[in-house]
Amino acid sequence: MGMITQQPNGLYARISGVVDAPTHENMTKDDLNQYLIDTYQFDEVTPDVDSFLNEYGWSFEEACKRITDLNMTEKEKQDWIDKVSRKEE
């Protein structure tokens, strides 16, 4: 199972529960909407992005705790966190 979270820079990321690492980053709300459509994750309870995030969204801190050293070193994890924490200019 993947975790969807809002990054500190305001965009969205998906962290895979299979590989224990980020698979998507810096998604806009439109990008996230398309991802959820493409992966058939909308239903009667969560028919849109906001309801999906309210029901299944993870805090950034909790989602990052699920990143393990299976596919990322601690330095790579920290570099990724730093990257998605910066506001785009």
Phi and psi in degrees as GROMACS dihedral restraints (atoms count N, CA, C in turn):
[ dihedral_restraints ]
;  ai    aj    ak    al  type     phi  dphi    fc
    3     4     5     6     1   -94.4    20    10
    4     5     6     7     1   158.6    20    10
    6     7     8     9     1  -115.0    20    10
    7     8     9    10     1   129.7    20    10
    9    10    11    12     1  -101.2    20    10
   10    11    12    13     1   132.1    20    10
   12    13    14    15     1  -141.8    20    10
   13    14    15    16     1   154.0    20    10
   15    16    17    18     1   -91.6    20    10
   16    17    18    19     1   125.0    20    10
   18    19    20    21     1   -72.5    20    10
   19    20    21    22     1   161.3    20    10
   21    22    23    24     1   -58.9    20    10
   22    23    24    25     1   -25.5    20    10
   24    25    26    27     1   -81.6    20    10
   25    26    27    28     1     2.1    20    10
   27    28    29    30     1    94.9    20    10
   28    29    30    31     1   -13.5    20    10
   30    31    32    33     1   -89.0    20    10
   31    32    33    34     1  -176.8    20    10
   33    34    35    36     1  -119.8    20    10
   34    35    36    37     1   152.4    20    10
   36    37    38    39     1  -135.2    20    10
   37    38    39    40     1   156.4    20    10
   39    40    41    42     1  -118.4    20    10
   40    41    42    43     1   129.5    20    10
   42    43    44    45     1  -113.2    20    10
   43    44    45    46     1   122.1    20    10
   45    46    47    48     1   -73.7    20    10
   46    47    48    49     1   136.3    20    10
   48    49    50    51     1   -85.0    20    10
   49    50    51    52     1    -7.2    20    10
   51    52    53    54     1   -88.6    20    10
   52    53    54    55     1   -50.5    20    10
   54    55    56    57     1   -97.2    20    10
   55    56    57    58     1    -1.8    20    10
   57    58    59    60     1    53.9    20    10
   58    59    60    61     1    42.1    20    10
   60    61    62    63     1  -154.1    20    10
   61    62    63    64     1   161.1    20    10
   63    64    65    66     1   -65.2    20    10
   64    65    66    67     1   137.8    20    10
   66    67    68    69     1  -115.9    20    10
   67    68    69    70     1   -21.3    20    10
   69    70    71    72     1  -136.8    20    10
   70    71    72    73     1   143.2    20    10
   72    73    74    75     1  -147.6    20    10
   73    74    75    76     1   161.1    20    10
   75    76    77    78     1    51.9    20    10
   76    77    78    79     1    38.5    20    10
   78    79    80    81     1   -82.2    20    10
   79    80    81    82     1   135.4    20    10
   81    82    83    84     1   -74.9    20    10
   82    83    84    85     1   173.1    20    10
   84    85    86    87     1   -62.8    20    10
   85    86    87    88     1   -36.4    20    10
   87    88    89    90     1   -65.2    20    10
   88    89    90    91     1   -41.7    20    10
   90    91    92    93     1   -61.1    20    10
   91    92    93    94     1   -44.4    20    10
   93    94    95    96     1   -63.2    20    10
   94    95    96    97     1   -42.4    20    10
   96    97    98    99     1   -57.0    20    10
   97    98    99   100     1   -46.7    20    10
   99   100   101   102     1   -64.9    20    10
  100   101   102   103     1   -40.4    20    10
  102   103   104   105     1   -59.8    20    10
  103   104   105   106     1   -45.4    20    10
  105   106   107   108     1   -66.1    20    10
  106   107   108   109     1   -36.1    20    10
  108   109   110   111     1   -65.2    20    10
  109   110   111   112     1   -49.4    20    10
  111   112   113   114     1   -61.9    20    10
  112   113   114   115     1   -28.8    20    10
  114   115   116   117     1  -104.0    20    10
  115   116   117   118     1    14.5    20    10
  117   118   119   120     1    54.4    20    10
  118   119   120   121     1    46.3    20    10
  120   121   122   123     1  -101.4    20    10
  121   122   123   124     1    -2.1    20    10
  123   124   125   126     1   -86.9    20    10
  124   125   126   127     1   146.7    20    10
  126   127   128   129     1  -151.2    20    10
  127   128   129   130     1  -167.6    20    10
  129   130   131   132     1   -63.1    20    10
  130   131   132   133     1   -34.3    20    10
  132   133   134   135     1   -78.9    20    10
  133   134   135   136     1   -36.5    20    10
  135   136   137   138     1  -126.2    20    10
  136   137   138   139     1    75.0    20    10
  138   139   140   141     1   -82.2    20    10
  139   140   141   142     1    -4.3    20    10
  141   142   143   144     1  -149.9    20    10
  142   143   144   145     1   172.6    20    10
  144   145   146   147     1   -59.3    20    10
  145   146   147   148     1   -46.7    20    10
  147   148   149   150     1   -62.2    20    10
  148   149   150   151     1   -43.4    20    10
  150   151   152   153     1   -68.4    20    10
  151   152   153   154     1   -35.6    20    10
  153   154   155   156     1   -62.2    20    10
  154   155   156   157     1   -46.5    20    10
  156   157   158   159     1   -64.1    20    10
  157   158   159   160     1   -39.7    20    10
  159   160   161   162     1   -63.3    20    10
  160   161   162   163     1   -37.2    20    10
  162   163   164   165     1   -84.3    20    10
  163   164   165   166     1   -42.2    20    10
  165   166   167   168     1  -122.0    20    10
  166   167   168   169     1    -3.8    20    10
  168   169   170   171     1   -66.8    20    10
  169   170   171   172     1   147.6    20    10
  171   172   173   174     1  -110.6    20    10
  172   173   174   175     1   149.5    20    10
  174   175   176   177     1   -69.1    20    10
  175   176   177   178     1   151.4    20    10
  177   178   179   180     1   -59.4    20    10
  178   179   180   181     1   -42.6    20    10
  180   181   182   183     1   -62.6    20    10
  181   182   183   184     1   -44.5    20    10
  183   184   185   186     1   -68.0    20    10
  184   185   186   187     1   -40.9    20    10
  186   187   188   189     1   -62.7    20    10
  187   188   189   190     1   -40.9    20    10
  189   190   191   192     1   -65.8    20    10
  190   191   192   193     1   -28.4    20    10
  192   193   194   195     1   -65.3    20    10
  193   194   195   196     1   -22.3    20    10
  195   196   197   198     1   -83.9    20    10
  196   197   198   199     1    -8.5    20    10
  198   199   200   201     1   -77.6    20    10
  199   200   201   202     1   122.8    20    10
  201   202   203   204     1  -112.2    20    10
  202   203   204   205     1   179.7    20    10
  204   205   206   207     1   -84.4    20    10
  205   206   207   208     1    11.9    20    10
  207   208   209   210     1   -59.4    20    10
  208   209   210   211     1   -43.4    20    10
  210   211   212   213     1  -130.3    20    10
  211   212   213   214     1     0.6    20    10
  213   214   215   216     1  -140.8    20    10
  214   215   216   217     1   138.2    20    10
  216   217   218   219     1   -76.1    20    10
  217   218   219   220     1   167.2    20    10
  219   220   221   222     1   -61.1    20    10
  220   221   222   223     1   -38.0    20    10
  222   223   224   225     1   -65.8    20    10
  223   224   225   226     1   -43.3    20    10
  225   226   227   228     1   -61.9    20    10
  226   227   228   229     1   -40.0    20    10
  228   229   230   231     1   -61.7    20    10
  229   230   231   232     1   -48.0    20    10
  231   232   233   234     1   -64.8    20    10
  232   233   234   235     1   -39.8    20    10
  234   235   236   237     1   -61.4    20    10
  235   236   237   238     1   -40.5    20    10
  237   238   239   240     1   -65.0    20    10
  238   239   240   241     1   -44.8    20    10
  240   241   242   243     1   -59.6    20    10
  241   242   243   244     1   -44.5    20    10
  243   244   245   246     1   -61.2    20    10
  244   245   246   247     1   -42.6    20    10
  246   247   248   249     1   -62.3    20    10
  247   248   249   250     1   -46.5    20    10
  249   250   251   252     1   -83.5    20    10
  250   251   252   253     1     0.7    20    10
  252   253   254   255     1   -92.7    20    10
  253   254   255   256     1   -16.2    20    10
  255   256   257   258     1   -83.9    20    10
  256   257   258   259     1   136.6    20    10
  258   259   260   261     1   -73.7    20    10
  259   260   261   262     1   138.9    20    10
  261   262   263   264     1   -69.7    20    10
  262   263   264   265     1   142.7    20    10
